[in-house]
């Protein structure tokens, strides 16, 4: 009579009892093998080993369910292979062929998924390599360094590729990154050396100015200090703001000390002359020349401070007195051009502070180029305004009744012509600075 217990029926289908032992029928290419002993009865022994097989099948079910629900199916490959290997030695009675088939199908599915993932990983890593290699010529050191950091993190988080390609890809990626870091290190070394040269040059100029500040050779020393001021502007070095301010303060103090002594000297010469006698033409020229020197030196002063000093120099110029001649005209031209530049620079800085978004943070070369570009934009408005003024002047009737208005228009036209010349001079200056800093 056939057993009514389905599990016992399954056990007898895949195993049998012989000579007190429990045997598994030939399966998976293996001959029949004894898997245990009969302790109570034949049926009890067969049921026991059928239940062991059910436990094994439950493990397989659980593994395959987890694998199906996971995005990282490759992580289950070794567990599936281990269970598949257990089938050959496991002591139980059941359909080992079905379990092997299910595990084989899972293994093949994992292999397909792994292959597909490795293709995706390969494409991702090649993309990282191209991005890293594109940074070889970058000089945006801060943003590029952040980009390299992100690329490294992305590389580490990206899964493996085929073993035969892994070493080559790793080498290309690391070489590309190392090229960037080597270039950055070389730039930082050059920058440090350049900063040191700039500091030394400024200190040399300060020392020369301090050596001259007590000189009694006023005419000669005025020219020498003017040359030092021009040399200071030509250094065009970029230093930390605090350090640059400290060096400039020392240099300016030496110059101011001399020119204050020059004012006292000129006043003493005037006092030594006949009572009420006017200063000589040479004395007036010397005072005006000193004012022009000081005005030209303001190009190295922050615009907000420079504009106050320029206005003070203009007021002082008016107190000097009048002197005729070509030399006086040349000095006046120098003084006027220097003051015009200071006022235009102050207007430019005000415009940059008020514009939407402000000035973009960038390198000294880019800041100089940005200012040159902004001045070119402002020039368009000046040219348009100048054309309107000239057009109005051309259309004005030549009658005497319009003389006052004509004079006003002519004054405005000359003012705009000066503004345009000054802006063009500043554009040329910023372009030179950008080229020198590149």
C-alpha angles and dihedrals in degrees: 000000000000117000115258094211107092091208091052089048090053090048092053090047093059101027147022143197121249131167092348094308133109113232134195113219119239109291140155091021093304128116121244112291135191112247102176151334134272109248105166111004138337094253093047091052093048091049091050093056092042088056090050088055090051089054089053091048090051089055090052091047092050093047094049092046092053091046092051092052095046128088090208100062092160090072090068096055098094092046091052092049091048092052090046090053091049090060090074094059105022116126104226144098120243147082101318090166091061092048091049091050092051093048091046091052090049090049091052092047090051090049090053092048092047091049091049092047092049090053089053091046090050092053091046094050093046087053090052090050092052091049091049092048090049089062092063092095098035118121094182089103099177099047092038091052090053089049092052089050090053091047091053092050091048091048092053093047094050115096126242129287129210110307095237089061101036098085094047093050093046090051094050092048095048092046092051091050092045091052089056094048092046090052092047091050091049090049092050090049091050091045091051091049091047091049089051091051091048092050092049092048093050091048090051091053091046091051092049091048092048090049089055101041094090096042118130092203090095101172095045094041092051089059092045093051090048088055090050090051090052090048089051091055091047092056087070091179127166115228134161108286096245094048093045090051093050093050093046091048090056093047094047092047091056092049094045091049092057096044092049087053088048090055090050090048093052091047090050091051090051091048091050092058128079114304109275092004112147120241116267121258090249091053091050091048090050091053092047092046089053090051091050090050091052092047092052090049090060090077086081093052123089107266096242091055095037095058092057091049091047091054090049090051090050090053090048090049090058090056095053097076137231127301127172132218143072094286091055090049091051092050091048090051091052092048094047094047092048092051092045090055092051092051092047091048090051091050090048093052090049090051092050092050092050099043118104110271093008123233114332115245107249147132122302090257092052092046090053091048090047091054092048090051092048091050090051089054091050090048090064090063091047092052092049092049091047092052090051091051093048091047091051090049092051091050094048115112113246092231119129090242089072097050095103093048091045091053091049091051092048091051091051092047091053089048093053091045088055091047091052093048090048094049091049090051090051092047089054090048094050091046090054091048091050092050093047093049095047 
